[in-house]
């Protein structure tokens, strides 16, 4: 266990620039993953009630009237 922690310390934490880069990259990845997950849950809960779900019903009628 000490060898693994020592390896992590020497490769990531020992140098400040690498440590900060790792933190910012992790925060960025976490943000993207959380947003994708939250959007997926929101779309499942509100399926059929959002504009992207009913747009074709209303826009399709307008296209037929224009012709």
Secondary structure as the mmCIF struct_conf table of DSSP 4:
data_model
#
loop_
_struct_conf.conf_type_id
_struct_conf.id
_struct_conf.beg_label_comp_id
_struct_conf.beg_label_asym_id
_struct_conf.beg_label_seq_id
_struct_conf.end_label_comp_id
_struct_conf.end_label_asym_id
_struct_conf.end_label_seq_id
HELX_RH_AL_P HELX_RH_AL_P1 UNK A 2 UNK A 8
HELX_RH_PI_P HELX_RH_PI_P1 UNK A 9 UNK A 13
BEND BEND1 UNK A 14 UNK A 15
HELX_RH_AL_P HELX_RH_AL_P2 UNK A 16 UNK A 45
TURN_TY1_P TURN_TY1_P1 UNK A 46 UNK A 49
BEND BEND2 UNK A 50 UNK A 50
HELX_RH_AL_P HELX_RH_AL_P3 UNK A 51 UNK A 66
#
